[in-house]
Amino acid sequence: MSMMTVINRPKHSVGRHVRSNKFRQFFGHAFVQIVLILVVFIWTLPTVGLLISSFRTPEAIRTTGWWTALQTPFNITQWTLENYNYVLTSDRMGAAFLNSLLVSVPATVIPITMAAFAAYAFAWMKFPGRDFLFSIVVGLMVVPLQMAFIPILRIYSNLGLNGSFLGIWLAHTGFGLPLAVFLLHSYIAGLPHELIEAASIDGASHFTTFTRLVLPLSVPAIASFAVFQFLWVWNDLLVALVFLGTGPDVTIVTSRLSEMVGSRGQDWHVLTAGAFISMALPILVFFALQRYFVRGLLAGSIKG
């Protein structure tokens, strides 16, 4: 009997240890989930308040907080679409929205196209000064873009590009290229060497290898940079003010919102509707490309 007690004792001890580990794991997972839920709640609360306020009447916004609308959500008298109708039709936000699209889409596509070709050249083509040129491109990421405003403005004034969409496309392309080349180079250089060699043995040129092989495999990195560049260009105000101006024909969303804050500082029903209109498209772009986003951020970090 005493021998059985000696033999069984370690088993009970192991069982308690396993149960203790399971309890710690359960408590750890529960704690992490609670913290994540709390962070998400705090992070999204202002956006929820902005959305609810954009559908409320001016009287309701001035007299009560947005959270009071949740007490009687089915009271249709407190909801209205007039805020969005006013912003899109009477306050020139609709035209500004189209101008922002006209700026953001080319300013995203142009640097992606140029950076993809450059990244492939730096990764797989051998030419004199390749490493030195790549170091210069990467080093440009630390240069503040404000330093380039005056020289570029002088060049634009001589070429007649001030206040034009072409001018701001070229400006955003120049400011976004260093990061784009760095991200895409990290991904393209991490592709299997045997794959590129096989294409070369089959007689494929560099252009064919890039368009038929490298480009389809680089979609995660391209989509990741597309998210970065589109959000940066869409939310930009400084570059637009410097190179595009605030004329009625070229006003973008951020410029229009800035004017609304200055001229309609008390009209919260108009400001909230305009702000949410400016947020809607970037949110849609991010969720549409989010499955590529993390894969693109990890570009080049894992090989094989």
JOSUL-V748553 format. One line per field, one symbol per residue. ss: DSSP state (H for helix, E for strand, - for the rest). phi: phi as a letter, one per 40 degrees, with the letter a starting at -180 (. if undefined). A space follows every 50 residues. Layout:
BEGIN
ss: ???
phi: ???
END
This chain:
BEGIN
ss: -HHHHHHHHHHHHHHHHHHHHHHHHHHHHHHHHHHHHHHHHHHHHHHHHH HHHH-E-HHHHHH--HHHHH-----HHHE--HHHHHHHHH--HHHHHHHH HHHHHHHHHHHHHHHHHHHHHHHH-----HHHHHHHHHHHHH--HHHHHH HHHHHHHHH-----HHHHHHHHHHHHHHHHHHHHHHHHH---HHHHHHHH H----HHHHHHHHHHHH-HHHHHHHHHHHHHHHH---HHHHHH------- --HHHHHHHHHHH----HHHHHHHHHHHHHHHHHHHHHHHHHHHHHH--- ----
phi: .cccccccccccccccccccccccccccccccccccccccccccdccccc ccccbccdcccccbcccccccbccccccbabcccccccbcbgcccccccc cccccccccccccccccccccccbbbacgccccccccccccccccccccc dccccccccgbcgbcccccccccccccdcccccccccccccdcccccccc ccgcccccccccbcccccddcccccccdccccccccbcccccbbgbcccb cbcccccccccccbcccccccccccccccccdccccccbcccccccccdg cbbg
END
